[in-house]
Every structure is written in C-alpha cells, then in structure tokens.
C-alpha cells in the first residue's frame, strides 16, 4: 500500500528533538566524564537529588524520564562512589530514599557552573523572546507528550 504522505525526517519533530537531545548529551557527556567522573545518568540523578532530597529511585526515574535500569545503574555507581546515600524513609520504613552525600554536594557545586555555561553557549543565538517562546513550547510539548502517552499499533 503506497504511503499518502512520506515521512520527511528533516521535518519530523520527534526525530529532530531526538537528534538535538542526543547531540547535546553527547557533547556534554565527554566533558562530564573527563572533568567530574560522571555519566549523564549519574549527573541527572545528582541534579534531581540536589533539587529534592529523600526520593526513591523510582521517583528519580519518573522525574528524569529515564529508564529504571539506567537509574538503578547510576544509583549503584553513585552509592559506590559515596556521592549519594541510601536511607530508610522515616515516613515509611518499607521505603528507601536517596540523598546527596557531602561528596555529591561538592561535585554538584562543581558541575553546575559548567552546565550553565554550556546552556548559555547553546542558547546564545536566541534572543530573549525566542528563549521565552522555546521554554513555553517545550513545556507545552512535554505536557502533550505526557498526556497522549505511547502510540499503540492497532
């Protein structure tokens, strides 16, 4: 059956967002590894725990939209490096929660200026209004993607 409308990858937004995300992640991943000894998933776990301590690994996975296996590996590595700590929740003794250790807070304080400088360099070509529009557009697209969820073949 011939296609009514062929897919034009260079105009297909999901593909373009994926390429952008992969390009940015790849560019910054090498620097995170060389300078700070962190993988991208490890950095994401640290960043989330810096914003909200005492989260379970499942909550970290939800907030980062990362695969639970990737979060689990990152958590294991960060625990081994003593950059995070795992404790039993005071509210629910059956639940374990994660938080940054002193070493984790120190690495976070080192990475943040680097990450913000990268973001500034990436956004430099955009004017203030374009940045605001991009921020709104990304929020709308994330909300919509969450709302519609995965597409199922019928």
Secondary structure in CASP SS format (residue, H / E / C, confidence):
PFRMAT SS
TARGET T0000
AUTHOR 0000-0000-0000
METHOD secondary structure of the structure
MODEL  1
X C 1.00
X C 1.00
X C 1.00
X C 1.00
X C 1.00
X C 1.00
X C 1.00
X C 1.00
X H 1.00
X H 1.00
X H 1.00
X C 1.00
X H 1.00
X H 1.00
X H 1.00
X H 1.00
X H 1.00
X H 1.00
X H 1.00
X H 1.00
X H 1.00
X H 1.00
X H 1.00
X H 1.00
X H 1.00
X H 1.00
X H 1.00
X H 1.00
X H 1.00
X H 1.00
X H 1.00
X H 1.00
X H 1.00
X H 1.00
X H 1.00
X H 1.00
X C 1.00
X C 1.00
X C 1.00
X H 1.00
X H 1.00
X H 1.00
X H 1.00
X H 1.00
X H 1.00
X H 1.00
X H 1.00
X H 1.00
X H 1.00
X H 1.00
X H 1.00
X C 1.00
X C 1.00
X C 1.00
X E 1.00
X C 1.00
X H 1.00
X H 1.00
X H 1.00
X H 1.00
X H 1.00
X H 1.00
X H 1.00
X H 1.00
X C 1.00
X C 1.00
X C 1.00
X H 1.00
X H 1.00
X H 1.00
X H 1.00
X H 1.00
X H 1.00
X H 1.00
X H 1.00
X H 1.00
X H 1.00
X H 1.00
X H 1.00
X H 1.00
X C 1.00
X C 1.00
X C 1.00
X E 1.00
X E 1.00
X E 1.00
X E 1.00
X E 1.00
X C 1.00
X C 1.00
X C 1.00
X C 1.00
X C 1.00
X C 1.00
X C 1.00
X E 1.00
X E 1.00
X E 1.00
X E 1.00
X E 1.00
X C 1.00
X H 1.00
X H 1.00
X H 1.00
X H 1.00
X H 1.00
X H 1.00
X H 1.00
X H 1.00
X H 1.00
X H 1.00
X H 1.00
X H 1.00
X H 1.00
X H 1.00
X H 1.00
X H 1.00
X H 1.00
X H 1.00
X H 1.00
X H 1.00
X H 1.00
X H 1.00
X C 1.00
X C 1.00
X C 1.00
X C 1.00
X H 1.00
X H 1.00
X H 1.00
X H 1.00
X H 1.00
X H 1.00
X H 1.00
X H 1.00
X H 1.00
X H 1.00
X H 1.00
X H 1.00
X H 1.00
X H 1.00
X H 1.00
X H 1.00
X H 1.00
X H 1.00
X H 1.00
X H 1.00
X H 1.00
X C 1.00
X C 1.00
X C 1.00
X C 1.00
X C 1.00
X C 1.00
END
